[in-house]
Amino acid sequence: MRLIVTGGAGFIGSAVVRQAVMAGHEVLNLDALTYAACLDNVASVADRANYTFLEADIRDRAAMDQAFTDHQPDAIMHLAAESHVDRSIDGPGTFIETNINGTYTLLEAARAYWVGQGKPDSFRFHHISTDEVYGSLGDTGQFTEDTAYDPRSPYSASKAASDHLVRAWAETYGLPVVLTNCSNNYGPYHFPEKLIPVVILNALAGKPLPIYGDGSNVRDWLYVEDHADALLTVLQRGQVGRSYNIGGENERSNLELVQTICAILDRLKPGPKPYADLITFVTDRPGHDARYAIDPTRIREELGWRPSVTVEEGLEKTVRWYLDNEAWWRALQDRHGVGERLGVKA
């Protein structure tokens, strides 16, 4: 297939690009190279003949039209987004511009291209979203594809809006779409402002390991390479107009997660004292959702997909990757906001 992947220099997007290129697809990686993007994420495939990079902003209609014209894609995988909840609290405008207006612009460019091609049934617009659009769960229950939307942060609200736009373009214009909503991702190339890389890198530096509130917030953790595999599965075999929830089937509280990382580091790179001694509880994030949990029944039963990596296996792989790739993360630590506590202005 000929694919356009938006946000392909980001964390999840680059995993998709790497897998798609290695699987033999013709891939155009389209990325605006904002603060969290890094072309080193795709260095392993950058020299391959079936890979092309284009620096462009999804809000730029002319650039999107040109990308479709030049690449002639069979499908677009839309991952470009502002995604850090704390940053959305401090500066929601960027999230509205990129996640909502950018998705609108991309939909219109895709629709014009699809119409111009004679509305082929084989074309796909795959919109990649988050389980955060569903809001917060209590101690029990899981999100299904039929769960009502209830976003609680500027980030999740902007992603919910983009989901609604994609569904509206399918219903109104007949654009062939598929949607996916995933749980929290982790793994190699994770930008060092999210919880897991923050914990790893702070521990290595002997700095406090910040945990919001009492650490009881629960997330379902999905290894990023598993997610990329699921996305390519949905793209190729998912039913048009359908949404699929992608989960890791690995629920852990934030405190449990951090303790597991500390235990791995104690074994792989022992320090003068246990890393768990660095755990520090800090003021909670405003509107912090209590629990996310994905019901993956649909993708498992319809497409035969399920995660292959447990959270313990994935965390060990992730810690080892950060230990082995210091040059990558050190180059990113001077970028705006990295290492600072964000999202406390509310």
Secondary structure, DSSP 8 states (H G I E B T S, - for coil): -EEEEETTTSHHHHHHHHHHHHTT-EEEEEE---TT--GGGGTTTTTSTTEEEEE--TT-HHHHHHHHHHH--SEEEE------HHHHHH-HHHHIIIIIIHHHHHHHHHHHHHHHTT--TT-EEEEEEEGGGG----SS--B-TT------SHHHHHHHHHHHHHHHHHHHH---EEEEEE-EEESTT--TTSHHHHHHHHHHTT--EEEETTS--EEEEEEHHHHHHHHHHHHHHS-TT-EEEE--S-EEEHHHHHHHHHHHHHHHS--SS-GGGGEEEE---TT---B--B--HHHHHHH-------HHHHHHHHHHHHHH-HHHHHTTTTSTTTTS--S---
